[in-house]
Amino acid sequence: MPALTLIIPTHNERENLEPLLTRLRDVAPALGVALDVLIADSGSSDGTVEAAEALLSKVLPAHPKLR
């Protein structure tokens, strides 16, 4: 199976992470690829890193192709 790695740069994107990751989880099966998601933060002050860490257990494990 082909692989696709998405690198998502963030800076103060806390409110946008859950909708984005949920959408990626929902469309991943149609892509037919092993999907890896990397979130790269550049010093956010709004809790982006903490939100990303919390979403690991809430959104990402729900789909086996997302890590």
N, C-alpha and C positions, 0 to 999 in steps of 0.2 A: 504494500500500500504506500503511495507517495506521502510525503510529510510536508506540512506547511507550518512554519513558525511565524507567528505574528508578534512583532515587537511594538508595544503600545507605549509611546512616551507620554508621561503625565506631569503636570504641574498644577496643583490645586484643582484636581478633577474628581474629588470625592463623590460629588453628587452624580457624576456621569458614569462611574465605574459599574455599578450594578446593572443599569439598563444595557450598557455595552456588553458586559460579560454574559448577561442573560440572553441577549440576541445572538451572540456568538455560539453559545450552547445550543440554541434552537436551530440555527442554520448549519451547524457543523455536519450533521448526518448527510445533508444534500451535497456537501463538498466532496465527499468520498476520499478524504485525506486524513492522516493522523495529524491532529491539530495540537500545537503547543502554543501557549500564550505566555509571553514575557511582559511584565509591567515594569517599565523603567521610570523611576521617579527622579525629579530634579530638584529636590529640596522643598517639597510642598509644605505649606504651613496650615493647611485646612484638614489634616487627618487623612490624606489620600493613602499613605502607606498603611495606616491602621485599618482603613476601610478595605484595602486590597487583601490584607491578611485575614480579615473577618470573612470576606467573600470566598476565600478558599474552601471553607467548610459549608458555606451556604449555597453557592452557585456552581463552582467549578467541579466538585466531585459528582454532581448530578449527571454528568455526561462523561463516559469513559474516554473520550478522545481529548478532553481538556485536562491540563495539569497546571 
